[in-house]
Amino acid sequence: MADQPTLKYVCIYADENNETHFKDMEATMKEADYAPPAPLI
């Protein structure tokens, strides 16, 4: 099986002291069929 594509993004969040932080994140993409007759998402 081929490697799955990876989406990289930056997560911006505030901690309990209301300080803003940036965190590099990754999400593995999965192939899916969203064409009819698949249900709407």
Secondary structure, 3 states (H helix, E strand, C coil): CCCCCEEEEEEEEECCCCCEEEEEEEEECCCCCCCCCCCCC
